[in-house]
Amino acid sequence: MVNRIFKAIDRNGIDQDFELLAPNLAAENEGERQYRIGYSKALVEGVFPREKLREIMKEHGMWTDEDDGQLKKVVGKIAVLQVELRNNQADGDKKECVKIARDIVETRKRMWELFLIQQSVYMNSAEGVAEMIKTESIMAACTVYKSTKQRYWKDYTEYVRERDFNEISTVYAHAVNIQAQILDDVRIGLMDDYPEREYLKSVEERIIDREVEEEVVKELRSRADVAIAKDKKKTTKKKVTKKKTNGKRVANKTKKA
């Protein structure tokens, strides 16, 4: 259980006790309002919505129909392997259970790689920007003085100003750190509920976040390099074609003269 109480220096340089409360309905509603505002602003500023970004991703090979197919395939494979695991559990075949559990781990690792590749690009969509604003808005609404339970930031605008311009306050940094710990606890709890967890107890035998992240970064960099190379090739081809066309026009004019 994460300790939601923390000490931090407020905007005036005073050391105080704060608490990050669990979101209530009012905080959730505030988050939804900020999501809509953020989404509208993102569109006005030229950020593509998710569906348009999907088209661009496919055009540049950052996310393809083959990737979609692979993601569906690994999700389906995990479901099949889980059925096999349950059947072997019923048979009492522990050796086979360990083998299947390892297969599930590897397949699930690939699933997360594909999912993160997809989501890392979608984060730059209008929906992705708005979702981040919503998360921050809820966190800001839930950050209160420990003694009075009064919220520290009166609204999201005040939170953004302090986050971006106040060099004294450490409330934002501490609140974000606790939020990250809470999300980590949720993630670990989900992983502990995986059926294969019973047979693979050590950290090394489960999904290793760092390995997954490294693979995702490597794959994204590779795809981006390919997309850039294609764009350069297209640009060069257009320039060559334009020069040839201009040359023909000059030659035609010379003949007419």
C-alpha positions in Angstrom: 0.0 0.0 0.0 1.4 3.4 -1.1 1.7 6.1 1.6 -0.4 9.0 0.1 0.9 11.5 2.7 4.0 13.5 1.8 6.1 16.5 2.9 6.8 19.2 0.3 7.7 22.9 -0.1 4.7 24.9 -1.2 4.6 27.8 -3.7 5.7 30.2 -0.9 8.7 28.2 0.2 7.0 26.7 3.3 7.5 23.1 4.2 4.1 21.5 4.7 2.3 18.1 4.9 0.1 17.1 1.9 -2.0 14.2 0.9 -3.0 12.7 -2.4 -6.6 11.6 -2.0 -8.3 8.8 -4.0 -10.3 10.4 -6.8 -14.0 11.1 -6.0 -16.8 11.9 -8.5 -16.1 15.6 -8.4 -12.5 15.0 -9.3 -13.5 12.6 -12.1 -15.9 15.1 -13.5 -13.3 17.9 -13.4 -11.0 15.5 -15.3 -13.6 14.9 -18.0 -14.2 18.7 -18.5 -10.4 19.3 -18.9 -10.3 16.4 -21.3 -12.8 18.0 -23.6 -11.1 21.4 -23.3 -7.7 19.8 -24.0 -9.0 17.8 -27.0 -10.5 20.9 -28.6 -7.3 23.0 -28.1 -5.2 20.1 -29.5 -7.3 20.1 -32.7 -7.1 23.9 -33.0 -3.3 23.6 -32.7 -3.1 21.1 -35.5 -2.7 17.9 -33.5 -4.2 15.0 -35.4 -7.1 12.9 -33.9 -6.4 9.2 -33.4 -8.1 8.0 -36.6 -6.2 10.4 -38.8 -3.0 9.6 -37.0 -3.7 5.9 -37.7 -3.8 6.6 -41.4 -0.5 8.5 -41.2 1.1 5.8 -39.2 0.1 3.2 -41.8 1.3 5.4 -44.6 4.8 5.7 -43.0 4.9 2.1 -41.8 4.9 3.1 -38.1 1.9 0.8 -37.5 0.7 -1.6 -40.2 -2.2 -4.0 -40.9 0.4 -6.8 -40.2 1.0 -5.3 -36.8 -2.7 -5.3 -36.1 -2.9 -9.0 -37.2 0.1 -9.9 -35.0 -1.4 -8.2 -32.0 -4.7 -10.1 -32.4 -2.8 -13.3 -33.0 -0.7 -13.1 -29.7 -3.8 -12.1 -27.7 -5.6 -15.2 -29.1 -2.5 -17.4 -28.4 -2.4 -16.3 -24.8 -6.1 -17.3 -24.4 -5.4 -20.7 -25.9 -2.3 -21.2 -23.7 -4.3 -20.3 -20.6 -6.8 -23.0 -21.4 -4.0 -25.5 -21.8 -2.6 -24.4 -18.5 -5.9 -24.9 -16.7 -6.2 -28.4 -18.3 -2.8 -29.4 -17.2 -3.4 -28.0 -13.7 -6.5 -30.3 -13.6 -4.3 -33.2 -14.6 -1.7 -32.4 -12.0 1.1 -32.2 -14.6 3.3 -29.5 -12.9 6.2 -29.9 -15.4 3.9 -29.1 -18.4 2.4 -26.2 -16.4 5.8 -24.7 -16.0 6.5 -25.1 -19.7 3.2 -23.5 -20.7 3.7 -20.7 -18.2 7.0 -19.8 -19.9 5.3 -19.8 -23.3 2.6 -17.4 -21.9 5.3 -15.1 -20.5 7.1 -14.9 -23.9 3.8 -14.4 -25.7 2.6 -11.8 -23.3 6.0 -10.0 -23.6 5.5 -9.7 -27.4 1.9 -8.5 -26.8 3.1 -5.7 -24.6 5.8 -4.8 -27.2 3.3 -4.4 -29.9 0.8 -2.6 -27.7 3.4 -0.1 -26.5 4.6 0.5 -30.1 1.0 1.3 -31.0 0.3 3.5 -28.0 3.6 5.4 -28.0 2.5 6.9 -31.3 -1.1 7.4 -30.3 0.0 9.4 -27.3 0.8 12.2 -29.7 -2.8 12.2 -31.0 -5.4 14.8 -29.8 -7.0 12.1 -27.6 -3.6 11.2 -26.2 -2.8 14.8 -25.3 -6.3 15.2 -23.7 -6.0 12.0 -21.7 -2.7 13.3 -20.2 -4.4 16.6 -19.3 -7.3 14.6 -17.7 -4.9 12.5 -15.6 -3.0 15.6 -14.4 -6.3 17.5 -13.7 -7.6 14.6 -11.5 -4.3 14.4 -9.6 -4.3 18.2 -9.0 -7.9 18.1 -7.7 -6.9 15.3 -5.3 -3.8 17.0 -3.8 -4.8 18.5 -0.5 -3.3 20.0 2.7 -3.1 17.1 5.2 -4.4 19.1 8.1 -7.5 20.7 6.5 -8.2 18.4 3.5 -8.5 21.6 1.4 -7.2 21.3 -2.1 -3.8 22.9 -2.8 -4.5 24.0 -6.4 -7.8 25.7 -6.8 -8.0 24.6 -10.5 -6.0 23.0 -13.3 -4.8 26.4 -14.6 -3.2 27.2 -11.3 -1.6 23.7 -11.2 -0.1 24.3 -14.7 1.3 27.7 -13.8 3.0 26.4 -10.7 4.3 23.3 -12.5 5.8 25.3 -15.3 7.0 28.5 -13.6 7.4 28.1 -9.9 11.0 27.0 -9.1 10.5 26.9 -5.3 7.5 24.5 -5.0 8.1 20.7 -4.8 4.5 19.7 -4.4 4.1 18.8 -8.1 7.2 16.5 -8.1 6.1 14.7 -4.9 2.5 14.2 -6.1 3.6 12.8 -9.5 6.0 10.4 -7.7 3.2 9.1 -5.5 0.9 8.8 -8.5 3.5 6.7 -10.3 3.9 4.5 -7.2 0.1 3.9 -7.1 0.0 3.0 -10.8 3.0 0.6 -10.3 1.1 -1.1 -7.5 -1.9 -1.5 -9.7 0.3 -3.0 -12.5 2.1 -5.4 -10.1 -1.3 -6.4 -8.8 -2.5 -7.2 -12.3 0.7 -9.2 -13.0 0.3 -11.2 -9.8 -3.2 -12.2 -11.0 -1.8 -13.8 -14.2 -2.3 -17.6 -14.1 1.3 -18.2 -15.0 2.5 -16.3 -11.9 2.0 -19.4 -9.8 4.7 -21.3 -11.7 7.2 -18.5 -12.3 7.9 -16.9 -9.0 11.2 -15.0 -9.7 11.4 -11.6 -11.3 13.8 -12.9 -14.0 11.2 -15.4 -15.2 8.4 -12.9 -15.5 8.0 -9.9 -17.9 10.9 -7.6 -17.4 9.8 -4.0 -18.0 13.2 -2.7 -19.0 13.6 -5.4 -21.7 10.2 -4.6 -23.1 10.9 -0.9 -23.1 14.3 -1.4 -24.8 12.7 -3.5 -27.5 10.0 -0.9 -28.1 12.5 2.0 -28.4 14.6 0.0 -30.7 11.7 -1.0 -32.9 10.3 2.6 -33.0 13.7 3.9 -34.0 14.1 1.4 -36.7 10.6 2.1 -38.1 11.2 5.9 -38.0 14.5 5.4 -39.9 12.8 3.5 -42.6 10.0 6.1 -42.8 12.6 9.0 -43.1 14.5 7.1 -45.8 11.3 6.6 -47.8 10.4 10.3 -47.5 13.9 11.3 -48.7 13.7 8.9 -51.6 10.3 10.4 -52.6 11.6 13.9 -52.3 14.7 13.1 -54.4 12.5 11.4 -57.1 10.2 14.4 -57.3 13.1 16.8 -57.7 14.6 14.7 -60.5 11.2 14.5 -62.2 10.8 18.2 -61.9 14.2 18.9 -63.4 13.5 16.6 -66.4 10.2 18.2 -67.0 11.7 21.7 -66.8 14.4 20.6 -69.3 11.9 19.3 -71.8 10.0 22.6 -71.5 13.1 24.6 -72.2 14.0 22.4 -75.2 10.5 22.8 -76.6 10.6 26.6 -76.3 14.0 26.6 -78.1 12.6 24.5 -81.0 9.7 26.9 -81.4 12.0 29.9 -81.4 
